[in-house]
């Protein structure tokens, strides 16, 4: 298991540019071969290089688990074909999120068991997300924030969330996803964990400005021993 520190495109917010599951990691073009290799090795997954709507911020625009992938509807036809083919290769379902709140990575916080979504996502779209990811999705905001994907990072074995979530909120999360919830920060005090951390059960990636205390919090919360 490995937690590595990398600034992607000179930014400490790896969760904006990268998204992972237990078997697949997605990154945009423009990184070095060493960066692709190191991230794939840390997360112990296959790495695919894609864009969505020509954008590098695929961590904000895509949400995935081992069962499926949800992509923003800003993806071009060519990008959709590329991502769908990638999903077929990995035996994953694929859907385009045709919703006003279409930034799937920002609006969904999930793992392989269950998760949460922005309560403003349309019911029919939430139901389609559930079928694609093969999990239950609970519409809910926390601490007044509807873009729940920014609030935390879930894997199959651990969860790190925004430090202002109270005990009741963490208990709700624990009941839904079935794992212990810990709070902390990344990137030198940044509370929006989803923007600053990418993790699965085997490893993680965060920015170089994350402190020693933050690295310890990540390792403990995500069980990266």
C-alpha positions, -999 to +999 in steps of 0.1 A: +000+000+000+013+035-009+003+071-003+023+093-026+025+131-030+022+146-065+012+180-077-008+174-109-004+203-133+013+222-105-018+219-084-021+201-050-057+191-057-053+157-072-090+149-067-099+174-094-077+158-121-079+121-111-105+095-102-101+059-092-118+027-082-103-006-071-094-016-106-092+015-128-077+050-126-085+078-150-061+107-156-060+135-183-033+139-209-004+162-202+014+144-173+048+128-176+053+091-181+068+089-147+037+105-131+013+081-149+035+052-138+039+063-102+001+069-097-008+036-113+017+018-091+005+036-059-032+028-066-023-006-081-047-002-110-048+001-148-045+038-159-065+052-188-059+087-202-090+106-212-106+141-213-143+151-208-155+180-229-118+186-237-112+193-200-086+179-177-107+181-146-120+146-149-121+140-112-149+166-110-167+153-141-166+116-136-176+093-108-170+055-108-168+024-088-159-012-098-194-016-112-199+014-134-190+049-145-211+081-145-199+109-168-209+145-173-230+152-204-204+177-216-184+148-230-181+149-268-193+120-289-158+108-295-150+110-258-182+091-250-173+063-274-138+061-259-151+060-223-178+035-232-153+012-249-131+014-218-160+005-196-169-025-217-133-037-215-135-035-177-170-050-175-185-018-161-218-001-169-217+034-184-241+064-183-241+100-192-255+123-165-280+145-183-288+167-154-284+204-145-260+191-118-239+172-143-204+173-127-207+137-115-175+137-095-185+168-075-221+156-070-216+120-060-197+105-030-197+067-033-179+035-029-187-001-041-214-005-015-235+027-015-232+065-013-247+100-015-256+125-041-266+161-045-303+162-035-310+184-065-302+156-090-334+146-106-350+114-093-350+096-126-313+104-130-305+092-094-323+059-102-302+055-134-271+062-114-281+035-089-285+010-118-252+020-133-231+018-101-253-011-087-256+006-053-281+026-033-277+064-035-290+086-008-298+123-018-285+145+010-265+176+017-241+180+046-231+212+064-251+231+038-230+218+009-249+200-019-219+190-039-212+161-016-184+147-038-162+176-026-167+167+011-149+134+013-132+104-001-146+069+002-130+036-006-140+000+001-121+001+034-119+037+046-134+072+045-120+107+052-144+137+053-146+174+059-137+183+095-168+203+101-191+173+097-205+166+132-208+132+148-244+128+136-234+133+100-205+109+103-229+083+119-253+087+089-224+081+065-212+051+085-246+036+085-249+040+047-215+029+035-207+005+063-172+017+072-157+040+099-157+077+091-128+099+101-124+137+095-094+157+085-078+180+060-055+178+030-032+202+012-021+223+042-055+227+059-079+224+029-112+208+042-127+198+008-112+163+009-127+152-024-107+179-043-074+171-026-073+133-023-077+102-045-077+069-028-088+033-031-081+004-006-045+000-020-031+035-021-036+072-025-025+104-041-024+139-025-005+171-030+030+178-020+019+205+005+000+181+026+016+180+061+029+151+080-001+152+103-025+152+073-006+123+058-010+104+090-048+112+091-051+099+055-033+067+062-053+060+093-087+069+078-081+051+045-063+021+062-031+026+040-007+007+063 
